[in-house]
Amino acid sequence: MRKEAVFSSQIEGNQASLTDLLEYEAEAARRDMPADVPDVVNYVRAMNYGLDRLRSLPLSLRLIREIHA
């Protein structure tokens, strides 16, 4: 899931790598870490949220809107 978040964010022009994301999540962020890392973290959080919500909601426009929010 994290690799997909990194690849998706890179399509949008973000410069964060998987290593950057893992270091950020481990609270080992460096000073020279790309500013795009929090965007990738949000991708991961949105995916986790969506997967959790699939337990109670069908795949629907409502769910997609919630994930996007």
N, C-alpha and C positions, 0 to 999 in steps of 0.2 A: 504494500500500500504506500509506503514512504517513497519507494522508487517511482511509482506512478505519480505521486504528488510532485516530486522533483521534475520529472519529465514534462508533466502538464504545465508547471510554472515556467519551465524553460521555453516552451512554445510561445508563451506570452512575453518572453524577453528577460525573465528573471535569471540571475547569475548564480543562485544558490546551488550547491552540490549536495549529494546524499551525505557526505561527510560533514558538511556544514550543518545540515539538519540534525544529524545524530549528536553532534557536539552541543548544539543548542539545547536539544532535549535532555542531554546529560548535564546541563548547566555548566558546560565547559567552553562557553563561547569565547572566541578570540576577539581582540580589538579589530582585526582586519577582516572580520566576517562580513560577507555581503549583507547589505541592508534588506535584501529580498527574503531572508530566512524566515521572518515572521509570516510572510505571505504563504510560504510553503507549509509552515506549521498550521496555518488556518485551513489549508487544503486537507491536511491529515485530520484535523478536528472535524471538519465538515463531513468527510467520508465516514469517520467513526460514528458521528451523530446519525448519519443516514442509515448506516448498518444497524444501529440500535433501534431506530424508529421503524425499520422494516419488520420488527417483531410485532408491532401493533398496528401498522398501516400497510396497505398494499402499495406497490409501486404506482404512484399517481402524480398528477400535477401538484397536488397539495404537498406531497413529500418532497418533490423537487424544489418547490418554492421554499420550504423550510430549510432544506440543505443549503440552498443558495443564500438564504438570509444569514 
